[in-house]
Amino acid sequence: MDDEVMAALAALLEALARIEAEWPDKPCSLARLSKRAGLPMSVLRRQLTLLEEAGLVGLDLDDGGVTGTVRLIRD
């Protein structure tokens, strides 16, 4: 992966961490993360797929993957 992609993934993880810190007991919706990160949903989903494959986030998708929630995996 090039530096630009890595920087984008790191920024997405930081945005998710900030959301989880603000609302620790509430799941983070894909829509909220998309808005906070300033990413179109299609880009967000591609990046989250990479992060999920790396074991850094967990995705819970509903109805064909259109909506859902995401969380950081802290091991």
N, C-alpha and C positions, 0 to 999 in steps of 0.2 A: 504494500500500500504506500502511496506517496504521502508526503508531509501534509498536503492540503486535506486529504481524506482523514488522516489521523487527527489533525486539528479540529475538523468538523465533528468527528466522533467524540473527542474530548470535550468540546463545547456542549454537545448534546448531553453527555454524562453530567456535566456541571449544572446544566439547566434542570435536569431531573433531580439531582441532589438538592438544589435550592427549593424546588417544589416540595420534595419530601420533608425538608426541614420546616417549611412554612405550614404544611398540613400533614403532620406525622401519622395521623390516624385515618387518613382518607386516601384511597387509591388514586393514582395519577391517571387521568384519562389521556388517550392519544390526542384528543382535540386540545386539551390544555397544554400538553407538551409541545404540540405543533405550533400553537400560538406563541407560547413563551420562547421557543427556540427560533421562531420566525421562519419555519420550514413548511413547504407544502406537504400535505399528508403522504404523497407518493415518495418523496425524498426521505421523510421521517421513517416510513415503514422500511425502506431499503437499509437505512442506517441502523434501525433497531434490529433488523434481521442479523446484520453483522455482529452487533453487540450481544445478541442472544446466543448466536453460535459460539461466541468467545466466552460465554458463561457470565457475562457482566450484568445482564438485565433479564428479567422474566416478563414474558408477554402473556396476557390473558385476553384472547380475542373472542368477540361475539359475532354471530351471524355472518359467516363468510369473511371474517377479518375486516369488516368495515368499521367497527367500533371496538373498543376494548380499553384495557388498562395496562400500565407498565410499572415495574418496580426495579429498584437496584437490588442486585444479589450481593449480600455482604457475608462473605465466608472468612 
